[in-house]
Amino acid sequence: MLPSLREALGKVDQKIVVFQGDRKVLLGDMVRILNISKAAGATQIAIAAKRATGAQMEHQGASGS
């Protein structure tokens, strides 16, 4: 993963990595991915996520996820 990301970042002026939010990704995995991005040369990191609606939040609370 690191060589591919380093190569991709080498082709662009802005070294930005954007992660799409996913509630199923564990925090430890996210930290590992952030560290890989930094080692590959990323200078900016962003996390993109959709805002949950009230109904979605109620459903998650009821289901325990």
C-alpha distances in whole Angstrom, upper triangle without the diagonal:
4,6,5,6,9,10,11,12,14,16,17,20,19,16,16,13,15,15,17,19,19,22,20,17,18,18,17,14,14,15,11,9,12,12,8,9,12,11,9,13,13,17,18,16,18,19,20,23,26,29,30,34,37,37,33,34,37,35,32,35,37,34,33,29
4,6,5,6,8,10,10,12,14,16,18,17,14,15,13,15,15,18,20,21,23,22,19,20,19,17,15,15,14,11,10,11,10,6,7,10,8,6,10,11,15,16,15,18,19,21,24,27,30,32,35,38,39,35,35,39,37,34,37,39,36,35,31
4,6,5,6,9,10,10,13,15,18,18,15,16,15,17,18,21,23,24,27,26,22,23,23,21,18,18,18,15,13,15,13,10,10,12,10,7,11,13,16,18,18,20,22,23,26,30,33,35,38,41,42,38,38,42,40,37,40,42,40,38,35
4,5,5,6,9,10,11,13,16,16,14,15,13,15,16,18,21,22,25,24,21,23,23,21,18,18,18,16,13,15,15,11,10,13,12,9,11,13,16,17,17,19,20,21,24,27,30,32,36,39,39,36,36,40,38,36,39,41,38,37,33
4,5,5,6,8,10,11,14,13,10,11,9,12,13,16,19,20,23,22,19,21,20,19,16,15,16,14,11,12,12,8,7,10,9,6,8,9,13,14,13,15,17,18,21,25,28,30,33,36,37,34,34,38,36,34,36,39,36,35,31
4,6,5,6,9,11,13,13,10,12,11,14,16,19,22,23,26,26,22,23,23,21,19,18,17,15,13,13,12,9,8,9,8,4,6,8,12,14,14,17,19,21,24,27,30,33,36,39,40,37,37,41,40,37,39,42,40,38,35
4,6,5,7,9,12,13,11,13,13,16,18,20,23,25,28,28,25,26,26,25,22,21,21,19,16,16,16,13,11,13,12,8,9,11,14,16,17,19,21,22,26,29,32,34,38,41,42,38,39,43,41,39,42,44,42,40,37
4,5,5,7,11,11,9,11,10,13,15,17,21,23,26,26,23,25,24,24,21,19,20,18,15,16,16,13,11,13,13,9,10,10,13,14,15,17,18,19,23,26,29,31,35,38,39,36,36,40,39,36,39,42,39,38,35
4,5,6,8,8,6,8,9,12,14,17,21,23,26,26,23,25,24,23,21,19,19,18,15,14,15,12,9,11,11,7,7,7,10,11,12,15,17,19,22,25,28,31,34,38,39,36,36,40,39,36,39,42,40,38,35
4,6,8,9,8,11,12,16,18,21,24,27,30,30,27,28,27,26,24,22,22,21,18,17,17,15,12,13,12,9,8,10,12,14,16,18,21,22,26,29,32,35,38,41,42,39,40,43,43,40,43,45,43,42,38
4,7,9,9,12,13,16,19,21,25,27,30,31,28,30,29,28,26,24,24,23,20,19,20,17,15,16,16,12,11,12,14,15,17,19,21,22,26,28,32,35,38,41,42,39,40,43,43,40,43,46,44,43,39
4,6,7,9,11,14,17,20,23,26,29,30,27,29,28,28,25,23,24,23,20,19,19,17,14,15,16,13,11,11,12,13,15,16,19,20,24,26,29,32,35,39,40,37,38,42,41,39,42,44,43,41,38
4,6,9,12,15,18,21,24,27,30,31,29,30,29,29,27,24,24,24,21,19,20,19,15,15,17,14,11,11,11,12,14,16,20,21,24,27,30,33,36,39,41,38,39,42,42,40,42,45,44,43,39
4,6,9,12,15,18,21,24,27,29,26,27,26,26,24,21,21,22,19,17,18,17,13,13,15,13,10,8,8,8,11,13,16,17,21,24,26,30,33,36,38,35,35,39,39,37,39,42,41,39,36
4,7,10,13,17,19,22,25,26,23,24,23,23,21,18,18,18,15,13,14,13,10,10,12,9,7,5,5,6,9,11,14,16,20,23,26,29,32,35,37,34,34,38,37,35,37,40,39,37,34
4,7,10,13,16,19,22,23,20,22,20,21,19,16,16,17,13,11,13,13,9,10,13,11,9,6,6,5,6,8,11,12,16,19,22,25,28,31,33,30,30,34,34,31,34,37,35,34,30
4,7,10,13,15,18,19,17,18,17,18,16,13,13,14,10,9,11,11,7,9,12,10,10,6,8,6,5,6,9,10,14,17,20,23,26,29,31,28,28,31,31,28,31,34,32,31,27
4,7,9,13,16,17,15,17,16,17,15,12,14,15,11,10,13,13,10,12,15,14,13,10,11,8,6,5,6,7,10,13,16,19,23,26,27,24,24,28,28,25,28,31,29,28,24
4,6,9,12,13,11,13,13,15,12,9,12,13,9,9,13,13,10,13,16,15,15,12,14,11,8,6,5,6,8,12,15,17,21,24,25,21,22,25,25,22,25,27,26,24,21
4,7,10,12,10,13,14,16,14,11,14,15,12,13,16,16,14,17,20,18,19,16,17,15,11,9,6,5,6,9,12,14,18,21,21,18,19,22,22,19,22,25,23,22,19
4,7,9,8,11,12,14,13,10,13,15,13,13,17,17,16,18,21,21,21,18,19,16,13,10,6,5,4,7,10,12,15,18,19,15,16,19,18,16,19,21,20,19,15
4,5,6,9,11,13,12,10,14,15,13,15,18,18,18,20,23,22,23,21,22,19,16,13,10,9,7,9,12,12,15,18,18,14,15,18,16,14,17,19,17,16,12
4,6,8,10,13,12,11,14,16,15,16,19,20,20,22,25,25,26,23,25,22,18,16,12,12,9,11,12,11,15,16,16,13,12,15,14,11,13,16,14,12,9
4,6,9,12,10,11,14,15,14,16,19,19,20,22,24,24,26,24,26,23,19,18,14,14,12,14,15,15,18,19,19,15,15,18,16,13,15,17,14,13,9
4,7,8,7,7,10,11,11,13,15,16,16,19,20,21,23,21,22,20,17,15,12,13,12,15,17,17,20,22,22,18,18,21,19,16,18,20,18,16,12
4,5,5,6,9,10,11,13,15,16,17,19,20,21,23,21,23,21,17,17,14,16,15,18,19,19,22,23,24,20,19,22,20,17,18,21,18,16,13
4,5,5,6,9,10,10,12,14,15,17,18,20,21,19,21,19,15,15,13,15,15,18,19,19,23,24,25,21,20,23,22,18,20,22,20,18,15
4,5,5,6,9,10,11,12,14,15,17,18,20,19,21,19,16,17,15,18,18,21,22,23,26,28,28,25,23,26,25,22,23,25,23,20,18
4,5,5,6,9,10,11,12,14,15,16,19,17,20,18,15,16,14,16,17,20,22,22,26,28,28,24,24,26,25,22,24,26,23,21,18
4,5,5,6,9,10,10,12,14,15,17,15,17,15,12,12,10,13,14,17,19,20,24,26,27,23,22,25,25,21,23,26,24,21,18
4,5,5,6,9,10,11,12,14,16,14,16,15,12,13,12,15,17,20,22,23,27,28,30,26,25,28,28,24,25,28,26,24,21
4,5,5,6,9,10,11,12,15,14,16,16,13,15,14,17,19,22,24,25,29,31,32,28,28,31,30,26,28,31,28,26,23
4,5,5,6,9,10,10,13,11,14,13,11,12,12,15,16,20,22,24,28,30,31,27,27,30,29,26,28,30,28,26,23
4,5,5,6,9,10,11,9,11,10,8,10,10,14,16,20,22,24,27,30,31,28,27,30,30,27,28,31,29,27,24
4,5,5,6,9,10,10,12,12,10,13,14,17,20,24,26,27,31,33,35,31,30,34,33,30,31,34,32,30,27
4,5,5,6,9,9,12,13,11,14,15,18,20,24,26,28,32,35,36,32,31,35,34,31,33,35,33,31,28
4,5,5,7,5,9,9,8,11,13,15,18,22,25,27,31,33,34,31,31,34,34,31,33,35,33,31,28
4,5,5,5,7,8,8,12,14,17,20,24,26,29,32,35,36,33,32,36,36,33,34,37,36,33,30
4,5,7,10,12,12,16,18,21,24,27,30,32,36,38,39,36,35,39,38,35,37,40,38,36,32
4,6,9,12,12,15,17,20,23,27,29,32,35,38,39,36,36,39,38,35,38,40,38,36,33
4,6,9,11,14,17,20,23,27,29,32,35,38,40,36,36,40,39,36,39,42,40,38,34
4,6,7,11,13,16,20,23,26,28,32,35,36,33,33,37,36,33,36,39,37,35,32
4,7,10,14,17,20,24,26,29,32,35,37,34,33,37,37,34,36,39,38,36,33
4,7,10,13,17,20,22,25,28,31,33,30,30,33,34,31,33,36,35,33,30
4,7,10,13,17,19,22,25,28,30,27,26,30,30,27,29,33,31,30,26
4,6,10,13,15,18,22,24,26,23,23,27,27,25,27,30,29,27,24
4,7,10,12,15,18,21,23,20,20,23,23,21,23,26,25,24,20
4,7,10,13,16,19,21,18,18,22,22,20,22,25,24,23,20
4,6,9,12,15,17,14,14,18,18,16,19,21,20,20,16
4,6,9,13,14,11,12,16,16,15,17,20,19,19,16
4,6,10,12,10,10,13,14,13,15,18,18,18,16
4,7,8,6,6,10,11,10,12,15,15,15,13
4,5,5,6,9,10,11,12,14,15,16,15
4,5,5,6,9,10,11,12,14,15,15
4,5,5,6,9,10,11,12,14,14
4,5,5,6,9,10,10,12,11
4,5,5,6,9,10,10,10
4,5,5,6,9,10,10
4,5,5,6,8,9
4,5,5,6,5
4,6,5,7
4,6,8
4,6
4
